[in-house]
Amino acid sequence: MSRGGRVFAVLAVMAAGACGGGGSGPGGGADVDGFVWTEGGKTATATTYAYSLGSTGDGSAFTISIRGISPIGSTCLLTGQFADAVPPPAGHYAIGVLLDGTTEVPQTDRSFTGSCQPSAIVPNGFVLDPSVSGEVVVTASTADRVAGTFTMTASTQPPANASPTTAFTGKFKVGCTPNAGAPCGPLSATGPGTCADLAACCAAADDSIRQGCVSALDATAPLGGDVACARKLAAIKSLYCP
């Protein structure tokens, strides 16, 4: 997560894969989409913004990623995990610790983590400052739009558990873009699906992409059983299943 670490990969993936609209950002009007964040007295306004859905590698939870990218490439990302369904309903959700030192901390259910680019990167600091604490307030949640605000305390230098901190605030109203074949939702753990159903999906997948489905099945079934397989199937079926 440091200047030379995986944050560059995260930034590159989001910049290449994210899609969304322009506009003046939330706050410019009730129907205006956007993503803005403020740190160090300076505000970044995203021109690319979206949310996407998926699942954890082991199928233990669904995921939602809410992201904004400014014209100069500055990025802010909020990532939530929810075992029951995504997008999450309107409500208040804690932002947890992203890194212990330089190691990612396992995320708890019904919580977010964050990583945002500050107004000025300190020497040897993070490109995206990782969250320590805070709160996401989801004010509206549908399959078409997710809106809300956030406040976040974040580390500025590695190791993150012994670092000076800074404060971010922001707001968002973003539409969905499919992520690796995942639908825009809602994705729910109550939907039908078993490990046998996921295996059948993989067996029917096109030869060129089948191994990705098989890898997902192999990572999910031994750890979480049918419930985890149902989540995984909900997240990837539109990509792999005919």
N, C-alpha and C positions, 0 to 999 in steps of 0.2 A: 504493500500500500504506500510505500515511500516513493520518492521521485523516480527511482530506478526500478520500482516494483510493478506489481500487477495492475496498478491503477491506470497505467498507460494502455494496457490491453482493454480494460473496461471502457476507457474514454474512446478508444478507437472503434470498438464494437458499437457503442452507442451512436457515435457520430456517423458511422457507416450505415447502421440499420434503423435508426430512429426516423420516424416521419411524423409530421404534424403540420399545423398551420401557423401562419403569422398573425399579427395583430398587436394591439397595445397591451395585451395581457390582462389578467384578472384585476378587477378594480376599475377598468375602463368602462364597465357596464355589465349588467347582470348576465348578458348573453355573450360576452366576449371571452374567448378561450385564451389561455396563456399560462406562463410559469415565470414568476419573478422571485429573486431571493436577494437578501441584503446582509452584508457582513462588513465590518470595519467602516461603516458610514457610507458604503457604496452599494448601489443596487445593480444587479445584472438582470436583464430582460431577455428571456429565451425567444428565439424565432423558430426553433424546432422543439416540439413538446408533445408528449403522448404518454399513455400508460399501456402496459402489456401484461398478460397473465401467463402463468406457467405452473410448474410444480418443482419441489425440491428433488434432488437426485434420487433420494430413497423413497419418494412418495409420501413422506410424513406430513406434508402440508402443501397447500397451494401457495403461489407467490403472486404478488403484484408489484410491478416496478413503475414508478412515476418519475419521469425524467424531463429535464429541460436543458437545452443547449443554446448558448448565446451566439451571436454572429461571429465572435472571435474564438468560439470553441469552448468557452467556460461551461462547465457542466455541473448540474446538481441532480442527485439521484436519491429517491426514497424507496426502500424495498420492504414490503410487508410480507409476513407469513401468517396464514390462517388455515387451520386444519379443516374448518367446516365449509367455507365458501369464499370466493372472491368474485367481483369486487366486494370489499367489506361494507357493512351497513354504516350509515352516518353514526358518528360517535367519536369518543376521545381514545387515542391509542398511544401508549408509551413508545418513545424512541429509546432503544437500548444501546449498549456498548458494542461497537463493531469490532474493535481489535483489543486483544490483551497483549500488550507489547507490539509485536508485528503479526500475531496469530489471530485469525478470525475466531470470534466467540460464537458458539452455537446460539441461534436465535430462538427466542421463546415464542409460543403461539400467541396470536393476536397482538403482535408488536411490529414495529418498524425499526430499521436502521437507516442511517443516512450517510452520504459522502458528497460534499459540495466543494467547489473551488472557491477559495477566498479571494478578496479583492487584490491581495498581494501575497505571493508565495514566499514564505520566510526561507532563508538559506538552509539547505538540507532538510526542508520541510516536506510535508505531503503536497502533492498536486491537488488531490481531493481530500479535504480534512475529514477524518472519520468521526462518526458520532460517539458521544459519551452518554448523553442523556437528552431528554426533551419530550415533545409531544406532537403528534399529528392529529389534527381535528378534521375529520371528514364531515363536510357539511351537506354534500349531495353525492349519491352513488347510484349509477345506473350502468347498463351495458354500453351506453353511448358516451357518458361523461362521468368523471370523478372530479369533485371539487373540494377544496379545503384550504387549511393554513397549517403552518408548522413553526415551531420554535426548537432550536437545537443548539446544544453545547457540543463543541467538537475539538479534538486534539489538533495541534498545529505541527508537531514534530514527533518522529519516532524516538523511543518506544511510546506508543499511545497511552499506556497506563501510567506514564510518568512525564507527561508533556504539559506545557502551557496550553491553555484552551482559548477558544474564541466563540462568539455567539452568532448564529444565523437565525434569521426569520424569513418567512416566505409564504407565498400563496399560489394556488394552482387551480386551473379548471381545464382539464385535458380530455381529449377523446382517445379512443383505443386504436392501437395498431396491432395486428396479429403478430405473435412472437413464435417463430419456429413452428408455424402451423397451428398454434393454440388459438381457439376462437376468442372473441372479445368477451364472452361470458354471458350470463354468470356460470361459473364452474362450481359445482356442489358435490360434497362427499356423499350426499344421499342418492346420487344418480346410480343407475345400474352399472355393473361391471365387476369382474373377478379377474384373478390372474389367468384363468383359462381364456377369458374374453380378450385380455391383452395379448396372450400368446397367439390367439386366432387372428387378431389384427396384424401382428408381426408376420405370421405365415402368409397372409394375403397381400402384404406390402410389396411394392415394386422392388425388383432385385437390387436396383441401384441405391436404395435407401433402407433396405430391410435391416442391415446390421445395426443402424442407429436405434431402431425399435427393439431389437433383441438385446442390445446393451442396456436399454432402459428397463426392460423386463428383468434382466439378470441383476440389476442394481436394486430393484424394488421388491420382487417377490420374496426373497429370503428374509428381508428385514421387516417388512410391513404387512405381508399377506394380502388378502383380497381387498381390504380397505385401502391400503396404499396403492394397489394395482388399479383400483377404481379411480383414484385421483389421477394417477399417471395416464390412464386411458382417456379420461376427460380432457387432460391437457394436450395430448398428442394425437388423438384419433384423427383429427382433420388432416394431419400431415401424412400419416402412415396408412390408415384404413381406407380401402377402396370405397 
